[in-house]
Amino acid sequence: MTKQNYYFVGIKGTGMAALARVLKGLGNTVLGSDIDKETFTQKPLAEAGIPVLSFNPDNLKPGMIVVKGNAFPDDQPEVVKAKEMGLTVQSYPQTVEQVVSQNISIGVAGAHGKTSTTGLLSYVFANVVPTSYLIGDGVGHGENDSRFFVFEADEYRDHFLAYHPDYAIMTNIDFDHPDFFKDIDDVRSSFEQFGRQVKKGIFAFGDDPNLRKLQVDVPIYYYGTGDQDDFRAANIERDAEGSSYDAYFRDQKLGRFTIHLYGEHSILNSLAVIAAAYMEHVDLDQIKQELANFQGVKRRFSTKKVGDITIVDDYAHHPSEIKATIDAARQKFPDQQIIAVFQPHTYSRLQAYLKEFGESLSQADKTYILPIFGSIREHSGHVSDDDLQALIPGSVELTMDHLSDLLKYHQQVLIFMGAGDIQKYEDCLQQLVDQEEK
């Protein structure tokens, strides 16, 4: 890329901060503005040498390219001033597309599993071949002279339609954003449009019926565990240390691979990584080694001990993700009780999938339901956490005032799941355990 001078409006946002670090690593001049309140993205920006200023139109200088965060309207004062100065103003997706066009790019799309798969693919490739990457959990890295660019392609509000990558990994298609998409056909239509913008090939999960319906102009390589899949995992062994399997491309055995990750979805994610590496002739022996070294990404089955209780922290906020997380916990902790603590994220998603939430959470040995988080997009709805609780036998409503009820689960596993502020409940439980041990 030609070296540029970028100014980010809303640089502390998770995606914006990650993209700023990518562009800085690629040799560009990068700075930006945001609120003064401290955020978790601030330290990585400072470590990358990226100045963070307070919002002020006077920050703008001739020659800057202004990147506007998705949360900011066109009448934001800095954006107004940039246009008055004749500066180029572009969105986050438009800026990502500039990086996409300069590398062999692999976009990871799917209603579930985007961040886990992007994190795994980024880690493995970056340790084998020069790779830049942009992950949805706020991690971004730019590598000068990189061969690959791995990035998360989000379907929400059709953001991924700004991208034209060489390859796409599609983990699944699901009706996960009822506040934007009309129905599952609407979602599939967007994925198909994105697929038609892919230049070389698509790696798609073979058991997803909607992915099997895709009509695109490039080859689709299906991955999974079935005989009809192009890339296939066979002879799978799962235990408390992780999973091992033989990987095949059609009739060709590619080797036996081991991952220290849990759940069937982790096997599938790693198989997608192998598929991408195979098609681009990346050394599979090195891929095998790095797959075995990977330890996971933030808020995706992160485990820690709090006293004698094991806490699993996971972003799961959809029935499919909850089911996968509980499956992973059963594999890693086969001899312990699995206690689910779930915070519904949005009213629209809970209403659309109420029955499915009940079914997936019933897979735990005991379930606690926290109040609905809500979001900036919606503050109320025609459904409540009581409606969910009624579908789960033996489930209990839980509030911050009664969090001490969880202290009785000695030697057991508590899975905290949700996309809201559920981590504050984990922090409070940690404090309660610390007080108990004094």
HELIX and SHEET records of a PDB file:
HELIX    1   1 THR A   14  GLY A   25  1                                  12    
HELIX    2   2 GLN A   42  GLU A   47  1                                   6    
HELIX    3   3 PRO A   57  ASN A   59  5                                   3    
HELIX    4   4 PRO A   77  GLU A   84  1                                   8    
HELIX    5   5 TYR A   92  VAL A  100  1                                   9    
HELIX    6   6 LYS A  114  ALA A  126  1                                  13    
HELIX    7   7 TYR A  156  ALA A  162  5                                   7    
HELIX    8   8 ILE A  184  GLY A  195  1                                  12    
HELIX    9   9 PRO A  209  ARG A  212  1                                   4    
HELIX   10  10 GLU A  264  MET A  279  1                                  16    
HELIX   11  11 LEU A  284  ASN A  293  1                                  10    
HELIX   12  12 PRO A  319  LYS A  332  1                                  14    
HELIX   13  13 TYR A  347  ALA A  352  1                                   6    
HELIX   14  14 LEU A  354  LEU A  361  1                                   8    
HELIX   15  15 ASP A  385  GLN A  389  1                                   5    
HELIX   16  16 MET A  400  LYS A  408  5                                   9    
HELIX   17  17 GLN A  423  GLU A  437  1                                  15    
SHEET    1   A 5 VAL A  52  SER A  54  0                                        
SHEET    2   A 5 THR A  29  ASP A  34  1                                        
SHEET    3   A 5 ASN A   5  VAL A   9  1                                        
SHEET    4   A 5 ILE A  65  LYS A  68  1                                        
SHEET    5   A 5 THR A  88  SER A  91  1                                        
SHEET    1   B10 VAL A 139  HIS A 141  0                                        
SHEET    2   B10 THR A 131  ILE A 135 -1                                        
SHEET    3   B10 PHE A 148  GLU A 152  1                                        
SHEET    4   B10 ILE A 104  ALA A 109  1                                        
SHEET    5   B10 TYR A 167  MET A 170  1                                        
SHEET    6   B10 GLY A 201  PHE A 205  1                                        
SHEET    7   B10 ILE A 220  GLY A 224  1                                        
SHEET    8   B10 PHE A 231  ASP A 239  1                                        
SHEET    9   B10 GLY A 242  PHE A 249 -1                                        
SHEET   10   B10 GLN A 252  ILE A 259 -1                                        
SHEET    1   C 6 SER A 302  VAL A 306  0                                        
SHEET    2   C 6 ILE A 309  ASP A 314 -1                                        
SHEET    3   C 6 VAL A 413  MET A 417  1                                        
SHEET    4   C 6 ILE A 338  PHE A 342  1                                        
SHEET    5   C 6 LYS A 366  ILE A 369  1                                        
SHEET    6   C 6 VAL A 396  GLU A 397  1                                        
END                                                                             
